[in-house]
Amino acid sequence: MGRIVKSPPRTPASSAAANAMMVLPITRQTVTHQATEALRERILRGMYPDETPLRQDALAAELGVSRIPIREALRQLEAEGLVVFNPHRGAVVSSLSVDEIDELFELRSQIESDLVRRAVSRTTAEDISRAKEILKAYEAAFRGVEVTEWGKLNWEFHSTLYAPADRPFTMAIIQRLHQQSDRYLRMQLVLTHGESRAIDEHRAILAAVAAHDTKQAAALMRQHIVGAGRQLARFVSTERQAAEASAPKSRRS
């Protein structure tokens, strides 16, 4: 019969060391996560416009953290497409060209129409109920002009419709594409009052999903995204042309 070897009793010092080993990485990860959330929200709300330099020292002082979580947060936002690292300027808020907006929304339309097509037959009454509740909150946010909620609720609505497809890798890609376009869409809706169109199209898509009409749901989703992309591209092009025309000659030369 084998001999049982008892572990030596843990001293207060060894317990404290073990606790420190468990707590420190969690604390650091929490700070990095909070910094990432804070910076992402500032970018999506337009507080940091396109091409804004994101200086680590200034951001660390603003958020009351060290530079380490800021650096890690910026790398995460780079992976999401919200930040780019310029060799001469460091980290800056990314900017989409009109051609890139066209490409992004065409890609979204293809992937998301396929996702909803795969999801419809597996969608339950509970999924529909959840989507209806999100849509109500979305419409209330429009009426209350709660701009900061629009992007989050829009993603919740879309992702709820796609979830039954059970395609986690595809969902991660789509979430990133939503994040890249979110701040432009919110700005467009605020300045062009396009809320009614967005609400009507979402209601029509949900009705098709609830009726388990796969073909109609996929077609409406594609039309919804392609139409939004075209309107956004026109809006961004017009805004940038106006900004360029009103800029001092020294800046244009």
Order of alpha helices (4+ residues) and beta strands (2+ residues): alpha-alpha-alpha-beta-beta-alpha-alpha-alpha-alpha-alpha-alpha-alpha
